[in-house]
């Protein structure tokens, strides 16, 4: 299970991702937000994106399924990270945006629609939802981690009956120089 991998390898994973330059993705996402927007970082990992959003003046609530990564993100940002899966997350908060960067891809394809439904349930009407998947049409397990890859067509199936609709979809190279040949499907969805 992917959670076990992240609990056992939290320090190495955080070190390898905390300084990745995400400015190209941020530059697409930020124009959809208003100053002071409340963002749910769903699958926050090292806390890199929490830190960025806080520095830009946004309010952030964060979740991660890995207890060890939640501790690292808390240490980096000072934010208490809720340890839970996407399906388990419950809140009274209505968010302006959801940020799910390279996190939903660990959910098996048969369960991913439920994850999208639960997360979109705490998103305001006309709120925005960023997500990213490795580009492809398959599911693989590698080094103890499950990956559900996605194409534009698969993403449409994942968000069926969730109230989310595609606003913008694009394919990008991995932001890590050593993985620049890997392609990612990025999407900004809007709740209608």
C-alpha angles and dihedrals in degrees: 000000000000093000091062090052092053094046091051096041101031097125095048092045093049092048091051095049109029095083099038109132106243097169095117091056094041090052090059096043102043098064088065091060132078122220112283095016116166111238128194108213100206108198097007098183111181094002093249094134094042088056092049094048093047090051088053091055099257125136113239135198114185138198134182132170092222115083091198094052090046089057091050092048090049091052091050097045110019088235119130105236117212109229108219143105122264090255093049097048113115128176143153089220119107108210129211091215143006121216113197103169113181091331110099088056088080092063115094110249092244090061102035096090089059090052092052091047093051095046094044088051090071094045120098121241109277089017120141131241122196118197136164136198134180105264114256147083102252146071121237140175116218127174093343095313128110118219126193105195122202144206125192089267094049091049089055088057092046092056098041112135093001097109088246123122131184113263098168132358126185141161120232139177119254110275091226108090094219089057100040091128092063114095127216131201109221124190139183108201127188127212113233 
